[in-house]
Amino acid sequence: MTERKAALITGGSRGIGAAIAERFAQSGWDLTISARGLDALEETAARLRSIGGRVEVVPADMTDEDAITALVAAHNAAFGRCDALVVNAGMGVMGAVADFPVRRFDKLYQVNVRAPFLLMQGMLPTLRATAGDSGAAKVIAISSITGVYPEPNLTAYGATKAALASMCETFNLEESTNGVSATSICPGYVDTDMSEWTKGEDAIPAEQMISGADVAAIAYAVTELGRYAVLPQAVLTRSGTNLHRA
Ligand SMILES: NC(=O)c1ccc[n+]([C@@H]2O[C@H](COP(=O)([O-])OP(=O)(O)OC[C@H]3O[C@@H](n4cnc5c(N)ncnc54)[C@H](OP(=O)(O)O)[C@@H]3O)[C@@H](O)[C@H]2O)c1
């Protein structure tokens, strides 16, 4: 009997993270999902358990290093393996360089870059052990198209997402020979709570945005790649004339 696969997904309570969790649950994976809000996590976990598989819920704030350490320990204690680490939890703040408060820049960096780094580092022994001598384990980082192409008023956010993508690239140089590789997925606007402010008739109708399921399809496809196949980056744009815009 083959062992069940396991993933740790941050920001798994809603939006893109919940869509990825659902896609993985449909394929029989065990999951740890994390976010700050316990109620939303429990609600999503109940839905995922009805699809099948074990789901562990671990609340953690990505600005809290001790909470990240505890999240890694909880996932390892529950499943003892990690076939996919999905670093998805993130925050967005708009604002031009001219008057962007530096404390906001610091928080963005903590959540969008420092936390993914700590998670990649903390989970590395488990990822390597899961890959073993012939298998594969994947890190899937939800970056953004704003980390690839410039977008007005998203200087700080875009910089954090470019940093995340860069981390994946270098991680591959260091770890892919151990069977562990990383992919940054860089979508334009996805129909979630985070993009709420830009929806509407005068802006971008929600139904014309990328769906969480679209992002989840790419994330799951990455897990089907073998040990010797590395996808450093996947840019996912909206249709129409905005191809290289969020
Ligand atoms: N939506 C878009 O248009 C879009 C496009 C490109 C990339 N992205 C990226 O995709 C990722 C997911 O975004 P989304 O659209 O799914 O957003 P969302 O619907 O707002 O969900 C964000 C998730 O992250 C969690 N989270 C937020 N801040 C956190 C923190 N400090 N510590 C721990 N968990 C935290 C949230 O739960 P709690 O609030 O309970 O903590 C929630 O589970 C983000 O990295 C975002 O930058 C989004």
The ligand as an ORCA input file, in Angstrom:
! r2SCAN-3c Opt
* xyz 0 1
  N      -6.308     37.581     -4.775
  C      -5.437     38.004     -5.679
  O      -5.782     38.758     -6.597
  C      -4.016     37.507     -5.639
  C      -3.251     37.622     -6.811
  C      -1.925     37.196     -6.798
  C      -1.388     36.651     -5.643
  N      -2.150     36.564     -4.508
  C      -1.513     35.977     -3.308
  O      -2.190     34.785     -3.002
  C      -2.078     34.512     -1.596
  C      -3.456     34.197     -1.029
  O      -4.274     35.345     -1.230
  P      -5.867     35.281     -1.304
  O      -6.271     36.107     -2.450
  O      -6.342     33.884     -1.173
  O      -6.187     36.130      0.018
  P      -7.342     35.982      1.118
  O      -8.584     35.461      0.524
  O      -7.328     37.291      1.802
  O      -6.749     34.848      2.100
  C      -5.571     35.071      2.779
  C      -5.274     33.871      3.674
  O      -4.047     34.103      4.379
  C      -4.314     34.172      5.785
  N      -3.465     35.218      6.363
  C      -3.473     36.543      6.071
  N      -2.589     37.191      6.840
  C      -1.996     36.253      7.635
  C      -1.017     36.292      8.657
  N      -0.443     37.450      9.052
  N      -0.667     35.134      9.263
  C      -1.238     33.977      8.902
  N      -2.159     33.863      7.950
  C      -2.547     34.993      7.330
  C      -5.808     34.470      5.898
  O      -6.397     34.014      7.109
  P      -6.452     34.951      8.433
  O      -6.854     36.316      7.994
  O      -7.441     34.279      9.329
  O      -5.081     34.899      8.998
  C      -6.337     33.650      4.721
  O      -6.403     32.282      5.045
  C      -1.419     35.748     -0.986
  O      -0.057     35.503     -0.774
  C      -1.613     36.823     -2.057
  O      -0.618     37.814     -1.982
  C      -3.445     36.964     -4.481
*
